[in-house]
Amino acid sequence: MNYKTIKQNYSREENIKKSRFICQLKRVISEEEAREFITSIKKEHYKANHSCSAMIIGEASEIKRSSDDGEPSGTAGVPMLNVLEKQGVTNVVAVVTRYFGGIKLGTGGLIRAYSGSVADTLKEVGLVAVKEQSGIEITLSYPQYQTYGHFLSQHQLEEINTQFSDQISTEIYADQDRIAMIQDQLIDFYQGKMIFKKIDSKIIEVPL
């Protein structure tokens, strides 16, 4: 498992020439879930003129769909989908709802409005890499833990599930091809005077 998606569900609104554009992004794992979300947005904004959509589903981006929802063909759904593709995200659906403000935008204006709405919303929410990583559980003394932060920073790692008792138990996760090297680096850093063991792999979300 290794793909890129949005950090969380997110909504953003802007006004373009008196029209309201509301972009909503949602993480999904199936086309059915995405379509249910689109339907719910249309029900919520039943007075809106359009609720255009685009989705990419699957770890390998197998499913791609888009809809202009009444806007001129090719001016909304496809430009929105192109933005998702350009960012390399998947398992996400984007819905841009438009309340028409009386000023026509023209073909180019519509494309810029819908694609820009998705692009700006993606930028605000941020992206994460979702990947399966191997884990190591490490047991440290309190004096050892005082230098642990330096080790993590040096190797661009983060501690997870740290627990304090008579000793300190903490976990780190990394890509499978790095684990053996990290173990060697731990041994060198603490001169072999620490305890560690491999633990089950875990799905990790890494901010991008």
C-alpha positions as CSV (number, residue, x, y, z in Angstrom):
1,M,0.0,0.0,0.0
2,N,1.4,3.3,-1.1
3,Y,-0.6,6.2,-2.4
4,K,-1.2,10.0,-1.9
5,T,-4.5,11.5,-0.8
6,I,-5.9,14.5,1.1
7,K,-5.0,15.0,4.8
8,Q,-8.7,15.2,5.8
9,N,-12.1,16.1,4.5
10,Y,-12.3,19.8,3.8
11,S,-14.5,22.6,2.4
12,R,-13.6,26.0,1.0
13,E,-15.7,28.8,-0.5
14,E,-14.9,31.7,-2.8
15,N,-16.8,34.3,-4.9
16,I,-16.0,34.7,-8.5
17,K,-17.8,37.5,-10.4
18,K,-20.8,37.3,-7.9
19,S,-21.1,33.5,-8.2
20,R,-20.4,31.4,-5.1
21,F,-18.2,28.4,-5.6
22,I,-18.1,25.9,-2.7
23,C,-15.5,23.1,-3.1
24,Q,-15.8,20.1,-0.8
25,L,-13.2,17.3,-0.7
26,K,-13.8,13.9,0.9
27,R,-11.6,10.9,1.4
28,V,-13.4,7.8,0.1
29,I,-12.5,4.1,-0.6
30,S,-15.1,3.2,-3.2
31,E,-17.1,4.7,-6.1
32,E,-20.3,4.0,-4.3
33,E,-19.1,6.0,-1.3
34,A,-18.1,8.9,-3.6
35,R,-21.5,8.9,-5.3
36,E,-23.3,8.9,-2.0
37,F,-21.3,12.0,-1.0
38,I,-22.1,13.7,-4.3
39,T,-25.9,12.9,-3.8
40,S,-25.7,14.3,-0.3
41,I,-24.1,17.6,-1.5
42,K,-26.8,18.0,-4.1
43,K,-29.5,17.5,-1.5
44,E,-27.9,19.9,0.8
45,H,-27.5,22.6,-1.9
46,Y,-30.7,21.8,-3.8
47,K,-31.1,25.5,-4.6
48,A,-27.7,25.7,-6.3
49,N,-27.4,25.8,-10.1
50,H,-24.7,23.1,-10.4
51,S,-22.8,20.6,-8.2
52,C,-20.0,19.4,-10.5
53,S,-17.8,16.5,-9.4
54,A,-14.6,14.5,-10.0
55,M,-13.2,11.5,-8.3
56,I,-10.2,9.2,-8.4
57,I,-10.5,5.8,-6.6
58,G,-8.1,3.0,-6.0
59,E,-4.5,2.6,-4.9
60,A,-3.5,2.6,-8.6
61,S,-6.1,5.3,-9.5
62,E,-8.1,2.7,-11.4
63,I,-11.4,4.6,-11.3
64,K,-11.7,8.1,-12.6
65,R,-15.1,9.8,-13.1
66,S,-16.3,13.4,-13.6
67,S,-19.5,15.3,-14.2
68,D,-20.3,18.8,-15.5
69,D,-23.8,18.6,-13.9
70,G,-25.3,21.0,-16.4
71,E,-22.4,23.3,-17.1
72,P,-21.2,23.4,-20.7
73,S,-19.4,20.1,-21.6
74,G,-15.8,20.0,-20.6
75,T,-15.8,23.2,-18.5
76,A,-16.1,21.7,-15.0
77,G,-15.8,18.0,-14.3
78,V,-12.8,17.3,-16.5
79,P,-10.8,20.3,-15.4
80,M,-11.4,19.3,-11.8
81,L,-10.3,15.8,-12.6
82,N,-7.2,17.1,-14.3
83,V,-6.2,18.9,-11.1
84,L,-6.6,15.7,-9.0
85,E,-4.5,13.9,-11.6
86,K,-1.8,16.5,-11.6
87,Q,-1.5,16.3,-7.8
88,G,-1.3,12.6,-8.0
89,V,-4.0,12.0,-5.4
90,T,-6.4,9.1,-5.2
91,N,-9.3,7.9,-2.9
92,V,-10.8,11.3,-3.1
93,V,-13.9,13.0,-4.5
94,A,-14.2,16.7,-5.2
95,V,-17.6,18.5,-5.5
96,V,-17.8,22.1,-6.5
97,T,-21.2,23.7,-6.0
98,R,-22.0,26.9,-7.9
99,Y,-24.7,29.4,-7.0
100,F,-24.9,31.6,-10.2
101,G,-24.5,35.3,-9.5
102,G,-25.8,36.6,-12.8
103,I,-22.5,37.2,-14.6
104,K,-21.6,34.6,-17.2
105,L,-17.9,33.5,-17.0
106,G,-17.5,32.0,-20.5
107,T,-15.8,28.7,-21.3
108,G,-12.3,29.8,-20.2
109,G,-13.7,31.5,-17.1
110,L,-15.6,28.4,-16.0
111,I,-12.6,26.1,-16.5
112,R,-10.4,28.4,-14.5
113,A,-13.1,28.8,-11.7
114,Y,-13.7,25.0,-11.3
115,S,-10.1,23.9,-11.6
116,G,-8.8,26.8,-9.5
117,S,-11.4,26.0,-6.8
118,V,-10.1,22.4,-6.5
119,A,-6.5,23.4,-6.7
120,D,-6.7,26.0,-4.0
121,T,-8.7,23.7,-1.7
122,L,-6.1,21.0,-2.1
123,K,-3.4,23.5,-1.3
124,E,-5.2,24.5,1.9
125,V,-6.0,21.1,3.2
126,G,-2.6,19.5,2.5
127,L,-1.7,16.0,1.3
128,V,-0.5,12.8,3.0
129,A,1.3,9.7,1.8
130,V,-0.6,6.6,3.0
131,K,1.8,3.7,3.2
132,E,2.4,0.4,5.0
133,Q,5.5,0.6,7.0
134,S,7.5,-1.9,9.2
135,G,7.9,-1.2,12.9
136,I,10.4,-1.4,15.7
137,E,9.6,-1.3,19.4
138,I,12.5,0.2,21.4
139,T,13.0,0.1,25.1
140,L,15.2,2.9,26.6
141,S,16.3,4.1,29.9
142,Y,15.5,7.7,30.9
143,P,19.1,8.9,30.2
144,Q,19.0,7.2,26.8
145,Y,15.7,8.8,26.0
146,Q,17.3,12.3,26.4
147,T,19.3,11.7,23.3
148,Y,16.6,9.8,21.4
149,G,15.3,13.0,19.8
150,H,18.6,13.6,18.2
151,F,18.7,10.1,16.7
152,L,15.2,10.6,15.3
153,S,16.1,14.0,13.8
154,Q,19.3,12.7,12.4
155,H,17.5,9.9,10.5
156,Q,14.2,11.8,9.8
157,L,12.0,9.5,11.9
158,E,9.2,10.1,14.3
159,E,8.4,8.4,17.6
160,I,4.9,6.8,18.1
161,N,3.1,5.3,21.1
162,T,5.7,6.4,23.6
163,Q,5.0,5.0,27.1
164,F,6.7,5.9,30.3
165,S,7.1,3.5,33.3
166,D,10.3,2.4,35.0
167,Q,11.7,2.4,31.4
168,I,10.5,4.0,28.2
169,S,8.9,2.1,25.4
170,T,8.5,3.7,22.0
171,E,7.9,2.8,18.4
172,I,9.2,3.9,15.1
173,Y,8.0,3.0,11.6
174,A,9.8,3.1,8.2
175,D,9.7,1.7,4.8
176,Q,10.7,-2.0,4.7
177,D,13.9,-1.4,2.8
178,R,15.1,1.0,5.6
179,I,14.4,-1.1,8.6
180,A,17.6,-3.2,8.7
181,M,19.7,-0.1,8.3
182,I,17.8,1.7,11.1
183,Q,18.4,-1.2,13.4
184,D,22.1,-1.0,12.7
185,Q,22.1,2.7,13.3
186,L,20.3,2.3,16.6
187,I,22.9,-0.2,17.7
188,D,25.7,2.1,16.8
189,F,24.0,5.1,18.4
190,Y,23.5,3.4,21.7
191,Q,26.6,1.2,21.5
192,G,24.3,-1.9,21.7
193,K,23.0,-0.9,25.1
194,M,19.3,-0.9,24.4
195,I,16.6,-3.4,23.5
196,F,14.5,-3.4,20.4
197,K,12.3,-5.9,18.5
198,K,10.4,-5.9,15.2
199,I,6.6,-5.4,15.5
200,D,3.7,-5.7,13.1
201,S,3.6,-3.4,10.1
202,K,1.2,-0.4,10.3
203,I,-0.6,1.9,7.9
204,I,1.0,5.3,8.4
205,E,0.1,8.7,7.1
206,V,3.0,10.9,6.3
207,P,2.4,14.6,5.7
208,L,3.8,15.9,2.4
